[in-house]
Amino acid sequence: MIPAPFDYVAAQSPEHALELLAEHGDDAKLLAGGHSLLPMMKLRLATPAVLIDIGRLSELAGITADDGELVIGATTRHADLAAAELARSQAPLLAHAAALVGDPQIRHRGTIGGSLSHADPAADLPMALLALGGRVELTGPDGVRTVSADDFFVGFFETVLRPQEMLTAVRVARKPGVPWGYQKFVRRANDWAIVGVAAVDGRVALANMGSRPLRATAAEQAMADGASAAEAAELAAEGTSPGEDIHADREYRAHLARVLTRRALEHQR
């Protein structure tokens, strides 16, 4: 599988990347690790005329503490996020999710910003960010705007990112010592989740139960009203719209959502 022809430009700074986006418009795509974009290009599902490489921009990488939040640069590699002591102690659910992305090769090249911008509803990091109630910083010609994870994902591989914007940072609340649960059902260890569940601090997020990562709001409300984990988990699939494929039909995915939600709630770390 060979992608359609394209031009390549390495951005020299975040500002240069924005200038290139403005210059090339809808014909351009940002490239960081490439593990989301390049497979789509090989299948001709994406045919950008210009790739703007931001993977070498050190200004967009790293993990820092900012009062009650962790700030993770968009080009931070999954492996670095998974190994960072600051992330492991202050946002362990996010570090755990990063450690489960693909295989070691993918984790050492793929980036958190790329995964979130790609918005695969079966992916680990969009689900984790949603469970944590995190936010993303989107930088464009008009400056920086901050969007909550609840509002960022809007459809299948679709976000609120505008054509001349790029995701520059991720913010999550620091939750040291707060119990969390994470479950996903896969055919093989490195596969996308057939169904995934992340739970922390009263929030429950689901992967592959719709066209975007979803919150199990009925289960959340039941817990807030005093229901047990088992009782709340029975409501996990309410309001979802799972698809069907060779791995599972809708009914089986709904069943998995209930089972995995109970496990995520009852076996927290």
C-alpha positions as CSV (number, residue, x, y, z in Angstrom):
1,M,0.0,0.0,0.0
2,I,1.5,3.3,-1.1
3,P,0.2,6.7,-0.2
4,A,-0.7,9.3,-2.8
5,P,2.2,11.8,-3.6
6,F,2.7,14.6,-1.1
7,D,5.1,17.4,-0.2
8,Y,7.0,17.3,3.1
9,V,7.9,20.4,5.2
10,A,9.5,20.3,8.7
11,A,8.2,23.0,10.9
12,Q,10.9,25.0,12.7
13,S,8.7,26.2,15.5
14,P,5.0,26.1,16.5
15,E,4.5,29.5,14.9
16,H,6.0,28.2,11.7
17,A,3.7,25.2,11.8
18,L,0.7,27.6,12.1
19,E,2.0,29.7,9.2
20,L,2.3,26.6,7.0
21,L,-1.3,25.5,8.0
22,A,-2.6,28.9,7.0
23,E,-0.6,28.8,3.7
24,H,-1.8,25.3,2.6
25,G,-5.2,25.2,4.2
26,D,-7.2,22.0,3.8
27,D,-4.5,20.4,1.7
28,A,-2.2,20.1,4.7
29,K,-2.0,17.6,7.6
30,L,0.2,17.8,10.7
31,L,2.6,14.9,11.2
32,A,4.1,14.0,14.6
33,G,4.6,10.3,15.2
34,G,2.7,9.3,12.1
35,H,1.1,6.1,13.6
36,S,-2.4,7.4,13.1
37,L,-2.1,9.4,9.9
38,L,0.3,7.2,7.7
39,P,-1.8,4.1,7.8
40,M,-4.8,6.1,6.6
41,M,-2.7,7.6,3.8
42,K,-1.6,4.1,2.7
43,L,-5.2,3.1,2.4
44,R,-5.9,6.4,0.6
45,L,-8.4,7.3,3.3
46,A,-6.4,10.5,3.7
47,T,-4.7,12.2,0.8
48,P,-3.0,15.4,2.1
49,A,-1.0,17.3,-0.5
50,V,1.4,18.6,2.2
51,L,2.7,17.0,5.4
52,I,3.9,19.5,8.1
53,D,6.2,17.7,10.5
54,I,6.0,18.9,14.1
55,G,7.6,15.8,15.6
56,R,10.9,17.6,16.3
57,L,9.4,20.6,18.1
58,S,10.7,20.2,21.6
59,E,8.5,23.2,22.7
60,L,5.5,20.9,22.3
61,A,6.8,18.0,24.3
62,G,7.2,17.3,28.0
63,I,5.1,16.9,31.2
64,T,4.9,19.7,33.8
65,A,2.8,20.5,36.9
66,D,0.7,23.7,36.8
67,D,-1.0,24.2,40.1
68,G,-3.7,21.5,40.3
69,E,-3.1,20.2,36.7
70,L,-0.6,18.2,34.7
71,V,0.2,19.8,31.4
72,I,1.4,17.3,28.7
73,G,2.8,18.6,25.4
74,A,1.1,17.4,22.3
75,T,4.3,15.7,20.9
76,T,5.0,13.8,24.1
77,R,5.5,10.2,23.1
78,H,3.3,7.5,24.6
79,A,6.3,5.7,26.1
80,D,7.5,8.9,27.8
81,L,4.1,9.5,29.3
82,A,3.8,6.0,30.5
83,A,7.2,6.1,32.2
84,A,7.1,9.6,33.6
85,E,7.0,9.6,37.4
86,L,5.0,12.8,37.5
87,A,2.3,11.2,35.4
88,R,2.4,7.9,37.2
89,S,1.9,9.6,40.6
90,Q,-0.4,12.4,39.7
91,A,-2.5,11.0,36.8
92,P,-1.9,7.2,37.0
93,L,-4.9,6.3,34.8
94,L,-3.5,8.4,31.9
95,A,0.0,6.8,32.3
96,H,-1.5,3.4,32.4
97,A,-3.5,4.0,29.2
98,A,-0.4,5.3,27.4
99,A,1.4,2.1,28.4
100,L,-1.3,0.0,26.6
101,V,-1.2,1.8,23.3
102,G,-0.1,-0.6,20.5
103,D,3.3,-2.2,20.8
104,P,6.7,-0.8,22.0
105,Q,7.5,0.6,18.5
106,I,4.3,2.5,18.4
107,R,4.6,3.8,21.9
108,H,8.1,5.1,21.2
109,R,7.0,7.0,18.1
110,G,3.3,7.8,18.6
111,T,2.2,11.0,20.4
112,I,-0.6,11.9,22.7
113,G,-1.6,14.8,20.5
114,G,-1.7,12.7,17.4
115,S,-3.9,10.0,19.1
116,L,-6.4,12.6,20.5
117,S,-6.6,14.5,17.2
118,H,-7.1,11.2,15.3
119,A,-10.1,10.6,17.6
120,D,-10.5,6.8,17.0
121,P,-13.4,5.8,19.3
122,A,-11.6,2.5,20.1
123,A,-8.4,4.1,21.2
124,D,-7.0,4.2,24.8
125,L,-6.1,7.9,25.2
126,P,-9.3,9.5,24.1
127,M,-11.2,7.3,26.6
128,A,-8.7,8.0,29.4
129,L,-8.9,11.8,28.8
130,L,-12.7,11.7,28.9
131,A,-12.7,9.7,32.1
132,L,-10.4,12.2,33.7
133,G,-12.4,15.2,32.6
134,G,-9.3,16.6,30.9
135,R,-9.0,19.5,28.5
136,V,-7.0,20.2,25.3
137,E,-5.4,23.4,24.2
138,L,-5.9,24.3,20.6
139,T,-3.7,26.9,19.1
140,G,-4.6,28.8,15.9
141,P,-4.4,32.2,14.2
142,D,-6.7,33.7,16.9
143,G,-4.6,32.4,19.8
144,V,-5.2,29.5,22.2
145,R,-8.6,28.1,23.2
146,T,-9.2,25.4,25.7
147,V,-11.8,22.7,25.1
148,S,-13.0,20.0,27.5
149,A,-12.7,16.3,26.5
150,D,-16.5,16.2,26.7
151,D,-16.8,18.6,23.8
152,F,-13.6,17.8,21.8
153,F,-14.7,14.5,20.2
154,V,-17.7,15.0,18.0
155,G,-17.8,12.0,15.6
156,F,-16.0,9.1,14.0
157,F,-12.4,10.4,13.6
158,E,-13.8,13.9,14.1
159,T,-13.0,16.6,16.6
160,V,-13.7,20.4,16.9
161,L,-10.2,21.2,15.6
162,R,-10.4,23.9,12.9
163,P,-8.4,23.6,9.7
164,Q,-5.8,26.2,10.8
165,E,-5.5,25.0,14.4
166,M,-3.3,22.4,16.1
167,L,-3.5,20.6,19.4
168,T,-0.6,21.9,21.4
169,A,-1.2,20.6,25.0
170,V,-3.3,18.4,27.2
171,R,-4.4,19.3,30.7
172,V,-5.7,16.8,33.3
173,A,-6.4,17.4,37.0
174,R,-3.8,16.0,39.4
175,K,-5.5,13.0,41.2
176,P,-2.8,11.4,43.5
177,G,-4.3,8.6,45.5
178,V,-7.7,8.7,43.8
179,P,-8.8,5.1,43.0
180,W,-9.3,4.3,39.3
181,G,-10.2,1.4,37.2
182,Y,-9.3,0.5,33.6
183,Q,-10.5,-2.5,31.6
184,K,-10.5,-3.3,27.9
185,F,-11.4,-6.4,25.9
186,V,-9.2,-7.2,23.0
187,R,-8.6,-10.1,20.6
188,R,-4.9,-9.8,20.9
189,A,-2.7,-7.8,23.3
190,N,-1.9,-5.0,20.9
191,D,-5.3,-4.7,19.2
192,W,-7.8,-1.8,19.5
193,A,-10.4,-2.4,22.2
194,I,-13.5,-4.2,21.2
195,V,-14.9,-2.4,24.2
196,G,-13.0,-0.4,26.8
197,V,-13.9,1.2,30.1
198,A,-12.1,3.8,32.2
199,A,-13.4,4.9,35.6
200,V,-12.2,7.5,38.1
201,D,-13.8,9.8,40.6
202,G,-17.4,9.1,39.6
203,R,-16.8,9.4,35.9
204,V,-17.0,6.4,33.6
205,A,-15.8,6.5,29.9
206,L,-16.4,3.9,27.2
207,A,-14.4,3.1,24.1
208,N,-15.9,1.6,20.9
209,M,-19.5,2.0,22.1
210,G,-20.3,4.7,19.5
211,S,-18.8,7.0,16.9
212,R,-16.7,8.7,19.6
213,P,-15.6,8.0,23.2
214,L,-18.6,8.2,25.4
215,R,-19.5,8.7,29.0
216,A,-21.7,6.1,30.7
217,T,-23.9,8.8,32.1
218,A,-26.7,6.5,33.4
219,A,-24.1,4.5,35.3
220,E,-22.5,7.7,36.7
221,Q,-25.9,9.0,37.9
222,A,-26.8,5.6,39.5
223,M,-23.5,5.7,41.5
224,A,-24.2,9.3,42.5
225,D,-27.6,8.2,43.8
226,G,-26.0,5.5,45.9
227,A,-26.2,2.4,43.6
228,S,-23.6,-0.3,44.0
229,A,-21.0,-0.9,41.4
230,A,-22.9,-3.9,40.1
231,E,-26.2,-2.0,39.9
232,A,-24.6,1.0,38.2
233,A,-22.7,-1.3,35.7
234,E,-26.0,-2.7,34.5
235,L,-26.8,0.7,33.0
236,A,-23.4,1.2,31.3
237,A,-24.7,0.7,27.8
238,E,-27.7,3.0,28.1
239,G,-27.6,5.8,25.5
240,T,-24.8,4.2,23.5
241,S,-24.8,3.2,19.8
242,P,-22.1,0.5,19.3
243,G,-21.3,-0.7,15.8
244,E,-21.0,-4.2,14.5
245,D,-18.0,-5.8,12.9
246,I,-16.3,-9.2,12.6
247,H,-15.3,-9.0,16.3
248,A,-18.7,-8.3,17.9
249,D,-22.3,-7.3,17.3
250,R,-24.2,-4.6,19.1
251,E,-25.6,-6.9,21.8
252,Y,-22.2,-8.4,22.6
253,R,-20.6,-5.0,22.9
254,A,-23.4,-3.9,25.2
255,H,-22.8,-7.0,27.3
256,L,-19.1,-6.2,27.4
257,A,-19.7,-2.6,28.5
258,R,-21.7,-3.9,31.5
259,V,-19.2,-6.5,32.5
260,L,-16.1,-4.3,32.0
261,T,-17.7,-1.4,33.8
262,R,-18.4,-3.6,36.8
263,R,-14.8,-4.8,36.8
264,A,-13.5,-1.2,36.5
265,L,-15.6,-0.1,39.4
266,E,-15.0,-3.1,41.7
267,H,-11.3,-3.6,41.1
268,Q,-9.9,-0.1,41.4
269,R,-6.2,0.7,42.1
